[in-house]
Amino acid sequence: MGTRACAVNGERRSWAIDYLFLLRPTLLIPVWTLLLLGYYRATALAGHPLLRLTVSGRLVWTALLYSALMGAVYIINQIFDRETDFANEKLFLLSHGYIPLRSAVVMVSLLAVLAFVGGLAAGVDVALLFLVSFVLGVLYSVPPVKLKGRPVLDLAANSFGYGLLAFTVGWTAASSISMEVIVYALPYVLAVGAVFVNTTVPDISGDRASGDRTTGVVLGPAASTVLSLLLLVACLVVSLIVQDRICTLAAVLALPFFVAAAFHRGERRAALLSIRISAPVLVVVTAVIFPAYFIVLVVTYSALRWYYRRRFGIVYPSLRSD
């Protein structure tokens, strides 16, 4: 344990920009996407035509606050996954000591306080959504609950967190909360679930070794990809019922990759391809509705590629499936 402890707990020279990428922008992209879709659905119901939506100041403010909150959640996840991240040679900033642990804890505190204060200023409903999101994020990563290591609960947490909570936060930027939110969020709950299940397949060996009983570990690769396909089909059916053309289009475009993953009985390359090709589909469709979002995506992607190549000498993010 000695060598690893030193590597994990030791400190290296940090860059100021490290603290920005500690927020994990790659995981913020699905948050932004579902938030924008929730906003779009609320405004569309109010009679606003497709492709003529304007980005309101309230939407931008809500997105910034929720990004701060979720960034805090992602830092908490990295804090408790330092050992496994070190062993798997990923997420180097905390696991390899580029950012001191105490600095990460301070950053979580500051981001959470900022988000909650801003959320209260936006309204009690927004603050409550922020609170539920934060508690769910803590329960997802922190023992003894650690939902990420429990079958079905890991799936439910991701589906609920992104598909419903982020969607509803975006909804509040355009309309008041009602039961309609649950109805129109359901296709996205199913879509997120479909993608999440396939993300557990490539990590089965590592998760099993670390003692995490994820949905992928318990079901195995073949059954997991079948479940993922069923969730996507359910997403397609529900999106047709609620007349969500955005989700319908994304599901149709993604379907062949999920079929291929199931056909290959959870083979790692096929599962990865279903994630890395299909997941961006909804993001691209959202960027068509909100052209300004396309600029945000390009800037984020370019910054990630530059940072990880300059800082760690690796190409990330990548669409390669090997």
Secondary structure as UniProt FT lines:
FT   HELIX           2..9
FT   TURN            16..17
FT   HELIX           18..21
FT   TURN            22..23
FT   HELIX           25..45
FT   TURN            46..47
FT   TURN            50..51
FT   HELIX           57..80
FT   HELIX           82..87
FT   TURN            88..89
FT   HELIX           92..95
FT   TURN            96..97
FT   HELIX           101..122
FT   HELIX           124..141
FT   TURN            143..145
FT   HELIX           147..149
FT   TURN            151..152
FT   HELIX           153..158
FT   HELIX           159..166
FT   HELIX           167..172
FT   TURN            173..174
FT   HELIX           180..200
FT   TURN            202..203
FT   HELIX           204..210
FT   HELIX           215..241
FT   TURN            242..243
FT   HELIX           245..263
FT   TURN            264..266
FT   HELIX           268..289
FT   HELIX           291..312
//
